[in-house]
Amino acid sequence: MGRIQDKVAIITGGASGIGAATVRRFAEEGARVVCADINEEGGRQLCEELKRQGQTVAFQRADVTRLDDLRAAVAVAVERFGGLDIIHNNAAWSGGGYTADIDADVWQQSLQVMLTGVFYGMKAAIPEMLKRGGGSIINTSSIESFVAEIMAAPYNTAKAGMINLTRTVAVEYGRKNIRANCICPGVVDTPLFHLLLQVAPKSREEVAAAHAYGRILQPEEIANVALFLASDESSAITGAAIVADGGLTCMSPISGFPPYSG
């Protein structure tokens, strides 16, 4: 038996990066998974691959800025797999720039995907979780909800707002056995990070060196955190913002002393 055997899960942004790794991990652990993404080609390819391996998955095209699309993903989970136990709101998109230079439409779109989209996901999922007697909500926030990154005002703002939205849901629905938590990753080797490297002053090697591990995190490492939060092993945890950053935010650059090398 897997750690989430026969549970039903939806993962938004499931076609690539952390989302795809989580789709794979959940399916490996016995869940029936709906991969929801605006990227139809990538999502369908992933689901076909997993079906050939004997996993129980389905793809549903979903633009998280549209409540009806999230409700459609929930309907697929209910109609094909019998209900809904887990939702991982993971989809992300953000523009950037110095705050006064950011186009208002870019600001609105960024918050629509990363904050309103999470609200829509929870709004669509909670009624079905109540019917099942509980569930687990997992939202992908970021360490940039705690610290500011220059030229990233929409991202920083959406990810910070997501944490208190998650806490609110945790206290509202805790007595109905619904848990809600955030994962706050550091730098993860995803398509979004690859885009950042095209414009960022720092190289990949310099970014890696800022971590206690001295390396960039892999999507599978964040998927493992999501698996823990989805499983009954995390039954004591709700309203939390779990930092999974490879030690990126625990170090001070002041002294300049190198890490221990033996």
Stockholm file with secondary structure:
# STOCKHOLM 1.0

chainA/1-262         MGRIQDKVAIITGGASGIGAATVRRFAEEGARVVCADINEEGGRQLCEELKRQGQTVAFQRADVTRLDDLRAAVAVAVERFGGLDIIHNNAAWSGGGYTADIDADVWQQSLQVMLTGVFYGMKAAIPEMLKRGGGSIINTSSIESFVAEIMAAPYNTAKAGMINLTRTVAVEYGRKNIRANCICPGVVDTPLFHLLLQVAPKSREEVAAAHAYGRILQPEEIANVALFLASDESSAITGAAIVADGGLTCMSPISGFPPYSG
#=GR chainA/1-262 SS CCTTTTCEEEEETTTSHHHHHHHHHHHHTTCEEEEEESCHHHHHHHHHHHHHTTCCEEEEECCTTCHHHHHHHHHHHHHHHSSCCEEEECCCCCCCBCGGGSCHHHHHHHHIIIIIHHHHHHHHHHHHHHHHTCEEEEEECCGGGTSCCTTBHHHHHHHHHHHHHHHHHHHHHGGGTEEEEEEEECSBSSHHHHHHHTTCSSCHHHHHHTSTTSSCBCHHHHHHHHHHHHSGGGTTCCSCEEEESTTSSSCCCSSCCCCCCC
#=GC SS_cons         CCTTTTCEEEEETTTSHHHHHHHHHHHHTTCEEEEEESCHHHHHHHHHHHHHTTCCEEEEECCTTCHHHHHHHHHHHHHHHSSCCEEEECCCCCCCBCGGGSCHHHHHHHHIIIIIHHHHHHHHHHHHHHHHTCEEEEEECCGGGTSCCTTBHHHHHHHHHHHHHHHHHHHHHGGGTEEEEEEEECSBSSHHHHHHHTTCSSCHHHHHHTSTTSSCBCHHHHHHHHHHHHSGGGTTCCSCEEEESTTSSSCCCSSCCCCCCC
//
